[in-house]
Amino acid sequence: MRPSGKGFSLHVYISTLFLALLFGFAAVAIGVQYTRTKSMLLFSAAELFQRIGQAAKSQIEGISEPAQLTARLLSRSRLVAASGASERLGFVPFLIQAIEGGKSLSSAYVGYKNGDFYAIRPIAPGARWARSIRPPAGSAYLV
């Protein structure tokens, strides 16, 4: 009921005010919740990526560290100073042990200043490269 016919009644103003306050509160609450959720998700993602990175680093170190240790040990052995084939063949058991002990090693190579090259590699029975060299029956390693 409007008293003078001009403007709106009081209950329309109050209803409009309450609706505006309700929408304003909802907008603020949704905005705050959005920013907090976003920051929480970013923090969780960063933490997850950090844990994945640490796990990957540990696995890579677990693979490469034994190979690096073997290379350091071989570089300090008499094998690198060996001058002839007969002296180098004396290190075959040592190299076989290094290959079998390091799960990440598939072969061992030594190069010399004069251009000589010494390598040892296990011969897998079904490997294509092994068929191409035709090793003697029962051969386990290529030297």
Residue frames relative to the residue before (quaternion, step in Angstrom):
aa qw qx qy qz dx dy dz
M 1.0000 0.0000 0.0000 0.0000 0.00 0.00 0.00
R 0.1810 -0.7805 0.5948 0.0662 3.46 -0.69 1.14
P 0.4139 -0.7376 0.4688 0.2546 3.56 -0.75 0.95
S 0.8326 0.2145 -0.1138 0.4978 3.62 0.71 -0.85
G 0.5476 -0.6308 0.3967 0.3806 3.58 1.19 -0.05
K 0.6644 0.4459 -0.3139 0.5111 3.62 1.20 -0.08
G 0.8113 0.2625 -0.2004 0.4824 3.61 -1.08 0.75
F 0.5676 -0.5807 0.4673 0.3497 3.51 -1.36 -0.25
S 0.5607 -0.5945 0.4490 0.3613 3.51 -1.21 0.37
L 0.6839 -0.5164 0.3427 0.3849 3.57 -1.23 0.45
H 0.6667 0.5028 -0.3265 0.4430 3.62 0.89 -0.79
V 0.5985 0.5311 -0.3709 0.4713 3.66 1.12 -0.46
Y 0.6448 0.5112 -0.3148 0.4731 3.59 1.00 -0.80
I 0.6739 0.4849 -0.2958 0.4725 3.56 0.89 -0.89
S 0.6422 0.5129 -0.3224 0.4697 3.60 0.95 -0.81
T 0.6571 0.5009 -0.3049 0.4735 3.57 0.96 -0.88
L 0.6438 0.5180 -0.3177 0.4651 3.58 0.97 -0.84
F 0.6744 0.4855 -0.2988 0.4691 3.61 0.88 -0.87
L 0.6419 0.5064 -0.3281 0.4732 3.60 0.99 -0.74
A 0.6469 0.5099 -0.3163 0.4706 3.59 0.97 -0.84
L 0.6562 0.4959 -0.3084 0.4778 3.60 0.97 -0.84
L 0.6425 0.5247 -0.3164 0.4602 3.56 0.99 -0.83
F 0.6811 0.4639 -0.2894 0.4870 3.60 0.89 -0.89
G 0.6312 0.5280 -0.3320 0.4610 3.60 1.03 -0.74
F 0.6624 0.4904 -0.3023 0.4789 3.58 0.93 -0.89
A 0.6454 0.5169 -0.3194 0.4629 3.59 0.95 -0.84
A 0.6523 0.5082 -0.3184 0.4636 3.61 0.95 -0.85
V 0.6623 0.4897 -0.3093 0.4752 3.61 0.93 -0.86
A 0.6668 0.5041 -0.3052 0.4562 3.60 0.89 -0.91
I 0.6609 0.4907 -0.3074 0.4774 3.58 0.94 -0.85
G 0.6503 0.5220 -0.3174 0.4517 3.61 0.96 -0.80
V 0.6639 0.4876 -0.3001 0.4811 3.58 0.93 -0.93
Q 0.6601 0.5055 -0.3102 0.4610 3.59 0.90 -0.90
Y 0.6326 0.5342 -0.3265 0.4559 3.59 1.00 -0.80
T 0.6964 0.4647 -0.2938 0.4612 3.61 0.79 -0.94
R 0.6575 0.4984 -0.3231 0.4636 3.60 0.97 -0.76
T 0.6497 0.5054 -0.3167 0.4713 3.58 0.95 -0.83
K 0.6436 0.5238 -0.3201 0.4570 3.57 0.97 -0.85
S 0.6844 0.4668 -0.2995 0.4732 3.60 0.85 -0.89
M 0.6333 0.5247 -0.3362 0.4589 3.60 1.03 -0.72
L 0.6645 0.4949 -0.3018 0.4717 3.60 0.95 -0.83
L 0.6449 0.5081 -0.3246 0.4697 3.59 1.00 -0.78
F 0.6442 0.5128 -0.3179 0.4700 3.57 0.99 -0.81
S 0.6637 0.4990 -0.3015 0.4686 3.59 0.93 -0.89
A 0.6533 0.5044 -0.3191 0.4657 3.59 0.95 -0.83
A 0.6486 0.5126 -0.3231 0.4606 3.60 0.96 -0.83
E 0.6573 0.5030 -0.3075 0.4695 3.56 0.98 -0.84
L 0.6471 0.5170 -0.3136 0.4644 3.59 1.00 -0.83
F 0.6571 0.4967 -0.3125 0.4730 3.58 0.94 -0.84
Q 0.6304 0.5249 -0.3379 0.4615 3.58 1.03 -0.72
R 0.6621 0.4911 -0.3108 0.4731 3.61 0.95 -0.82
I 0.6354 0.5129 -0.3287 0.4746 3.59 1.01 -0.79
G 0.6435 0.5271 -0.3157 0.4565 3.58 0.99 -0.83
Q 0.6584 0.4974 -0.3103 0.4721 3.58 0.95 -0.85
A 0.6540 0.5073 -0.3172 0.4629 3.59 0.97 -0.82
A 0.6506 0.5013 -0.3139 0.4764 3.59 0.98 -0.83
K 0.6405 0.5239 -0.3218 0.4601 3.58 0.98 -0.84
S 0.6532 0.5111 -0.3106 0.4644 3.58 0.96 -0.85
Q 0.6656 0.4913 -0.3119 0.4673 3.58 0.94 -0.82
I 0.6532 0.5024 -0.3203 0.4673 3.59 0.95 -0.82
E 0.6496 0.4982 -0.3212 0.4761 3.57 0.97 -0.80
G 0.6326 0.5378 -0.3271 0.4511 3.58 1.05 -0.73
I 0.6730 0.4665 -0.2909 0.4948 3.56 1.16 -0.58
S 0.7771 0.3975 -0.2012 0.4446 3.56 0.77 -1.03
E 0.5953 0.6129 -0.3747 0.3599 3.60 1.04 -0.62
P 0.6574 0.4835 -0.3453 0.4635 3.66 0.86 -0.74
A 0.6399 0.5164 -0.3311 0.4628 3.59 1.02 -0.74
Q 0.6534 0.5003 -0.3164 0.4719 3.59 0.98 -0.78
L 0.6364 0.5179 -0.3272 0.4688 3.58 0.99 -0.79
T 0.6491 0.5066 -0.3174 0.4704 3.58 0.94 -0.86
A 0.6489 0.5092 -0.3217 0.4650 3.60 0.94 -0.82
R 0.6510 0.5033 -0.3231 0.4673 3.61 0.96 -0.80
L 0.6620 0.4966 -0.3128 0.4662 3.58 0.95 -0.85
L 0.6585 0.4997 -0.3146 0.4666 3.59 0.94 -0.83
S 0.6530 0.5237 -0.3264 0.4391 3.60 1.00 -0.74
R 0.7107 0.4158 -0.2556 0.5066 3.59 1.20 -0.42
S 0.5494 0.6112 -0.4031 0.4026 3.59 1.25 0.02
R 0.6402 -0.5275 0.3978 0.3919 3.55 -1.33 0.18
L 0.4698 0.6894 -0.4367 0.3366 3.59 1.26 -0.23
V 0.6776 0.4987 -0.3113 0.4419 3.61 0.92 -0.80
A 0.7088 0.4095 -0.2624 0.5110 3.59 1.20 -0.39
A 0.4332 0.7087 -0.4632 0.3091 3.60 1.26 -0.08
S 0.3028 -0.8048 0.4915 0.1381 3.55 -0.84 1.00
G 0.8086 0.2393 -0.1285 0.5219 3.59 0.98 -0.60
A 0.6747 -0.5076 0.3573 0.3994 3.52 -1.30 0.35
S 0.6537 0.5176 -0.3345 0.4391 3.60 0.94 -0.81
E 0.6475 0.4986 -0.3209 0.4787 3.59 1.03 -0.72
R 0.6542 0.5128 -0.3067 0.4637 3.60 1.02 -0.79
L 0.6306 0.5445 -0.3380 0.4377 3.61 1.04 -0.73
G 0.5670 0.5988 -0.3771 0.4216 3.60 1.20 -0.42
F 0.6781 0.4871 -0.2830 0.4720 3.58 1.22 -0.43
V 0.3795 0.7481 -0.4758 0.2644 3.61 1.23 0.02
P 0.6691 0.4770 -0.3379 0.4590 3.68 0.78 -0.82
F 0.6241 0.5400 -0.3318 0.4570 3.60 1.05 -0.76
L 0.6869 0.4733 -0.2804 0.4749 3.58 0.93 -0.88
I 0.6129 0.5329 -0.3468 0.4691 3.59 1.05 -0.73
Q 0.6481 0.5108 -0.3098 0.4723 3.57 0.97 -0.86
A 0.6440 0.5185 -0.3233 0.4604 3.61 1.00 -0.78
I 0.6702 0.4901 -0.2976 0.4712 3.60 0.95 -0.87
E 0.6998 0.4638 -0.2786 0.4664 3.58 0.88 -0.90
G 0.6700 0.5077 -0.2979 0.4523 3.60 1.09 -0.65
G 0.7336 0.3668 -0.2253 0.5259 3.57 1.08 -0.64
K 0.3467 -0.7739 0.4917 0.1976 3.57 -0.33 1.22
S 0.6905 0.4722 -0.2862 0.4672 3.59 1.14 -0.54
L 0.6040 0.5534 -0.3610 0.4456 3.61 1.25 -0.04
S 0.1460 -0.7879 0.5920 0.0866 3.54 -0.94 0.87
S 0.7885 -0.0132 0.0119 0.6148 3.59 1.26 -0.30
A 0.2433 -0.7351 0.6083 0.1745 3.54 -1.36 0.13
Y 0.0759 -0.7986 0.5971 -0.0071 3.55 -0.95 0.96
V 0.0483 -0.7621 0.6448 0.0325 3.53 -1.16 0.71
G 0.1327 -0.7807 0.6072 0.0644 3.56 -0.88 0.99
Y 0.2383 -0.7810 0.5656 0.1157 3.55 -1.09 0.72
K 0.6673 -0.5372 0.3497 0.3792 3.55 -1.22 0.58
N 0.6953 0.4793 -0.2845 0.4538 3.58 1.02 -0.72
G 0.6381 -0.5531 0.3210 0.4287 3.59 1.27 0.09
D 0.4777 0.6483 -0.4534 0.3819 3.60 1.22 -0.09
F 0.1399 -0.7803 0.6087 0.0333 3.50 -1.20 0.67
Y 0.0807 -0.7972 0.5983 -0.0055 3.54 -0.78 1.05
A 0.0646 0.8061 -0.5811 0.0919 3.58 -0.75 1.04
I 0.0652 -0.7541 0.6507 0.0601 3.50 -1.26 0.53
R 0.0427 0.7989 -0.5919 0.0984 3.54 -0.90 1.00
P 0.4566 -0.6721 0.4953 0.3075 3.60 -0.92 0.81
I 0.3295 -0.7252 0.5707 0.1997 3.55 -1.11 0.70
A 0.2219 -0.7584 0.6010 0.1200 3.55 -0.55 1.17
P 0.5411 -0.6705 0.3923 0.3223 3.61 -0.76 0.97
G 0.7834 0.3457 -0.1926 0.4793 3.62 0.89 -0.78
A 0.4366 0.7233 -0.4545 0.2822 3.60 1.24 0.04
R 0.5374 -0.6453 0.4444 0.3120 3.56 -1.00 0.88
W 0.6617 0.5021 -0.3204 0.4554 3.61 0.92 -0.83
A 0.6192 0.5427 -0.3496 0.4471 3.60 1.10 -0.64
R 0.6417 0.5029 -0.3341 0.4730 3.59 1.04 -0.68
S 0.6463 0.5424 -0.3304 0.4230 3.59 1.06 -0.67
I 0.7188 0.4118 -0.2680 0.4918 3.62 1.09 -0.53
R 0.2587 -0.8129 0.4804 0.2038 3.57 1.33 -0.25
P 0.0085 0.8254 -0.5639 0.0235 3.61 0.45 1.14
P 0.6088 -0.5416 0.4172 0.4026 3.57 -1.18 0.41
A 0.6260 -0.5508 0.3914 0.3893 3.57 -1.12 0.61
G 0.8053 0.2667 -0.2115 0.4855 3.56 -0.97 0.87
S 0.4471 0.6840 -0.4685 0.3358 3.60 1.23 0.06
A 0.2180 -0.7908 0.5636 0.0969 3.56 -0.99 0.90
Y 0.8037 0.1514 -0.0525 0.5731 3.60 1.11 -0.66
L 0.2989 -0.7024 0.6187 0.1858 3.48 -1.28 0.61
V 0.0600 -0.7871 0.6139 0.0052 3.60 -0.74 1.09
